[in-house]
Amino acid sequence: MSSTELAFVRNRLINGRFDDRDRDVLSKVRAAVTAGRSTFGPMIVDALDAAVAAAENGDTPRAGWEVNLVHNLPVSRDEEDRWDEAHFLRFELPSYLDQDIEAHRIRQVILAVADALRGLASG
């Protein structure tokens, strides 16, 4: 998976575009995440599923913010050592939370982040 590919799809979504190519990229990333067994896997898959659902319902900006949240997360255990936790917690997560996101989704994301960080600490 490439964070560049996700960033490209994110930018298209934020600008109101979503087509089969974007759907294919998200599907391939989802498969790579599942195979990579990252501590963040459940969170990434959930965000990608939420992005596709939002895009299919015409809310491409929201879909873009879902992709933005996870586009730099490690998709495999090997990548977790190189992940910049501070950057995510200081910039990417607050940027997501600053959007007009429903309270139940914010709760899901916060719990998923907490679970992943606990997994990193114990792994």
C-alpha positions in Angstrom: 0.0 0.0 0.0 1.2 3.5 -0.7 0.2 6.5 1.4 0.7 8.4 -1.9 -2.1 6.4 -3.5 -4.4 7.1 -0.5 -3.4 10.8 -0.6 -4.3 10.9 -4.3 -7.8 9.3 -3.6 -8.3 11.6 -0.6 -7.6 14.7 -2.7 -10.1 13.5 -5.4 -12.7 12.8 -2.7 -12.3 16.2 -1.1 -12.7 17.7 -4.5 -16.0 15.9 -5.2 -14.6 13.0 -7.4 -15.1 9.3 -6.9 -15.1 6.6 -9.5 -14.3 2.9 -10.0 -10.5 3.6 -10.0 -10.7 5.2 -6.6 -12.9 2.3 -5.4 -10.3 -0.2 -6.7 -7.5 1.6 -4.9 -9.4 1.6 -1.6 -10.2 -2.1 -2.1 -6.6 -3.0 -2.8 -5.4 -1.0 0.3 -8.1 -2.8 2.4 -6.7 -6.1 1.2 -3.1 -5.1 2.0 -4.1 -3.9 5.4 -5.8 -7.2 6.2 -2.8 -9.2 5.0 -0.4 -6.9 6.8 -1.8 -7.6 10.3 -1.1 -4.1 11.5 -2.1 -3.1 15.0 -4.0 -0.3 13.2 -5.7 -2.7 10.7 -9.2 -2.6 12.2 -9.1 1.2 12.4 -7.9 1.5 8.8 -10.4 -1.0 7.4 -13.2 0.8 9.3 -12.2 4.2 7.9 -11.9 2.9 4.4 -15.4 1.2 4.7 -16.8 4.5 6.0 -15.1 6.4 3.2 -16.6 4.2 0.5 -20.1 4.4 2.1 -19.9 8.2 2.3 -18.7 8.5 -1.3 -21.4 6.2 -2.6 -23.9 8.4 -0.7 -22.5 11.5 -2.4 -20.6 12.9 0.6 -17.2 12.8 -1.0 -15.7 15.5 1.4 -16.5 13.3 4.4 -15.1 10.3 2.6 -11.9 12.3 2.0 -11.5 13.0 5.7 -11.9 9.3 6.5 -9.1 8.5 4.1 -7.0 11.4 5.4 -7.2 10.1 8.9 -5.6 6.7 8.0 -3.5 7.5 5.0 -0.2 7.5 7.0 -0.9 4.7 9.4 1.2 1.6 9.3 -0.4 -1.2 7.3 1.9 -3.9 8.5 3.7 -4.8 11.7 7.0 -4.1 9.9 6.0 -0.4 9.3 5.0 0.2 12.9 8.6 0.9 14.1 8.9 3.8 11.6 5.4 5.3 12.2 5.4 8.9 13.5 3.0 8.7 16.4 3.6 12.3 17.5 2.7 13.6 14.1 -0.5 11.6 14.0 -1.6 12.6 17.5 -0.6 16.3 17.1 -1.8 16.9 13.5 -3.7 14.2 11.7 -6.1 13.2 14.5 -7.0 16.8 15.5 -7.5 17.7 11.9 -10.1 14.9 11.6 -11.8 15.8 14.8 -12.1 19.4 13.7 -14.4 18.3 10.8 -18.2 18.1 11.1 -18.2 14.4 12.1 -21.0 12.8 14.1 -20.3 12.2 17.8 -20.8 8.4 17.4 -18.1 8.3 14.7 -15.7 10.4 16.8 -16.2 8.0 19.7 -15.5 5.0 17.4 -12.3 6.7 16.1 -11.0 7.6 19.6 -11.6 4.1 20.9 -9.9 2.6 17.8 -6.9 4.9 18.3 -6.7 4.0 22.0 -6.9 0.2 21.2 -4.1 0.6 18.6 -1.9 2.5 20.9 -2.4 -0.1 23.6 -1.5 -2.7 21.1 1.7 -1.0 20.2 2.7 -0.6 23.8 2.1 -4.2 24.6 3.5 -5.6 21.3 
